[in-house]
């Protein structure tokens, strides 16, 4: 069975079901019972994705929850530049830019934390070595083991920011499955 559009001699346009065995004949018009012929109508709906809206501020970007909501209006009043990302190519380019920017910030933070850790450890070790003069041999061995254990601790490294636009990155195949209040899987 196929769902087809037909037009009759009097101009009525209808959507009817035709059995595959009846092809190429068409059923009579459901309105006036006149003979019909199959026609091709343009698609009634066109699917478009609204642009992704971000605001460029002097110190970075802002992401309003609603492109036309109160927060977006506040950003415009503050003089932030409205940026519309239309299509996947522009969104991917923006994601790449944001990931590079956020990775640089994370690298600087990790380096600063590492320097602070090294400074703190140097001061603590100096004090511990000074106090080790008064330790027994077992105490000295324990202190050396603690310092060696501390040396084996992994360093913190910057990780990718994993910045992405949900609308262009997730669909049923790669997002967490949704469940309703009773725990049943939802088909969304």
N, C-alpha and C positions, 0 to 999 in steps of 0.2 A: 504494500500500500504506500501511496505517496500523497503528500499534501501539495496541491497545485493551486495556482490562481487561474481563474477562468473569467472571460467576459462574454456576455450574451449579445444578441442583435440589438437589444434595447439599451445597452450600455451598463447593465448591472455588473459590477465586479465582485466576485466571491472567491472564497477560499474553500476548496472541496477536496474530498479524499477520492483518489482513483486507485482501483485495484491494478496491480501490475499486469494481470492478464488482459485488462481492458485497453491497454495502451495501443494505439494512439488516440482512441476515441475519448471524448470528455462527457461527463454526466450533464444532464440538463440544468439550467439555471435554477437554483433553489428558490429564487424569488418569483419568477414568472414562468418557469418550466420551458423557456425557449432554448433552442440549440446554443451551445457554447463552443468557444475555442480557447485553447490554453494561451495564456499571456505571461509575460515576465514583468513583474513590477519591481521598481527600485526598492532596495532595502529600507524598511521603515525606521530603523535605528542606526545611528552611526556612533561607534564607540571612540571616544577621544579621552585622553587623560588630561586633566587640568595641569597647568604648569606647577612645578615645585617652586614655592616662594621662599626666598631667604632675604634677609636685610643685612647689608654691609655696613658695619659700624667702624669707627676709627680704630677700635681695639680688636676687631674680629667680626664674626658673623652672628646673627641672631636668627632663631628659627621659631616663627610664630606657629602656634597650634592650628590656628584658623587663618587662612590668607586674607580674609575680609573681616576678621574679628576685632575686638577691642585692643588686643596687644599689637596687632599689625598697625592699627591707627596710631597707637602710641609711638611706635617706631618711626612712622612717617612724620609725626609731630616733632620728634627728636632730630629729624633731618637725616635719618639713615637711608641709604640708597636701596630701593627695592630691586631685587634681581629675580627675574623669572627664568627658570630653567625649563625649556621646552624640549622634550624628547630625551631619549636615553643617552644620546651622545653628549649632550650638554651636562646631564646629571652625572654621567661617569667621569667626565673631565673635572667637574666640581668635587666629586668624591675623591679623586686622585689628589687634587690640590689640598683638600682638607686632611687627607691621610698623611701627606708629606709634612704639612704644617704641624699637625698634632704629634707626629713621630719626632720632629725636631724639638718640640717642647718637652716631650718625654725623655729624649736623650739628654737635654740640658738638666732636667730634674734629676735623672739617674746619676749624671756626672757630679752634680752638686752634693747629692746624698752620699756618693762614694767618697768624695773629698772629706765631707764631715765625718764619715765613719772612720776613715784613715786617721784623721786628726784626733778623734776621740780615742781610738784604739792605741795610738802612739802615746798619748798622755797616760792612759790606763796601764799600758805595759811598762812604761817608765816607772810609774808608782809601784807596780807589782814587783818589778825587778829589784827596786830599792828595798821593799819589804821582804823579798825572798832571802836576803842576807841573814835574816833572823829565823828562817824556817828550818825544820829538820829536813833530812834528805828525802823522806817520803813526801813531805809538804812541797819541796822543790819539784819533785817528779810530777806531783799532781798539778802544780801551777804550769809546768811546761806542757803537760798533756792538755790542759784547758786552753792554752794559747795555740797549740797545734790544732785542736778541734775548732777553734775560732777561725784559724787560717783556712780550714777546709770548707767553711761555709760558702755557699755559692754567692757570687756577686749579683746584684740586681741589674738587669739590662732592660732597656726600653723595648717595648713591644709595639706592634702595629696598632694603630688606633681603631682599626676595623670600622671606620666611618662609612655609612651607607644610607641610601634612601630606601626605606622599607617598601614603598610602592613599586620601585624598580628592581628590588632585590629578592623579595619573597613572594612565593605562591604556594599552592598546596604541596608541592614537591619538596620544599626545603624549610618550611616553618614548623614550629611545634604544633602538634594537633590540638584542636580545640575540644573541650569537653563541656557538656552542659552541667547543670546543678546536680543531676543524678549520676554523673560520671560517665555518661554515654558519649561516644565520639560524635562530634558535630560535622556535618558536611558543609563547609563554607569555603 
